[in-house]
Amino acid sequence: MRYTYEDLLNDPSLYARIRNDARRERAEAIDRLIVQPIRNFFASHAARPHLARQG
């Protein structure tokens, strides 16, 4: 949805809502693109402790 400057003037809480939505979307993207692959990597290696002892 496209907002105009007039929309923001008429509803000041709209800016806070847009900012919070953007913050949540960034956090979800960081989790999906960075955190989950790292978590999956360590989870897959923790499931095979015999490989960790070969050091």
C-alpha positions in Angstrom: 0.0 0.0 0.0 1.3 3.5 -0.8 1.0 6.2 1.8 1.1 9.9 1.2 2.4 12.6 3.4 -1.2 13.6 4.0 -1.9 10.0 5.4 0.9 10.5 7.9 -0.4 13.9 8.9 -3.9 12.6 9.4 -2.8 9.5 11.4 0.4 10.0 13.4 0.4 6.4 14.7 0.7 5.2 11.1 4.4 6.2 11.0 5.1 4.2 14.1 3.2 1.2 12.7 5.2 1.4 9.4 8.5 1.7 11.3 7.7 -1.3 13.5 6.6 -3.4 10.5 9.9 -2.6 8.8 11.9 -3.4 11.9 10.1 -6.8 12.2 10.6 -7.6 8.5 14.4 -6.8 8.8 14.7 -9.0 11.9 12.9 -11.9 10.2 15.2 -11.5 7.1 18.3 -11.5 9.3 17.1 -14.6 11.1 16.2 -16.4 7.9 19.4 -15.5 6.0 22.1 -15.5 8.7 21.0 -17.0 12.0 19.1 -20.1 10.8 21.9 -21.4 8.6 24.4 -21.0 11.4 22.1 -22.7 13.8 21.5 -25.5 11.3 25.2 -25.9 10.7 26.0 -26.3 14.4 23.0 -28.5 15.0 24.0 -30.9 12.2 27.6 -31.1 13.6 26.4 -31.6 17.2 24.4 -34.6 16.0 27.6 -36.4 15.0 29.9 -36.2 18.0 32.2 -38.9 16.7 33.4 -36.4 14.0 34.3 -33.8 16.6 36.7 -36.2 18.4 38.8 -36.7 15.2 40.6 -33.5 15.7 
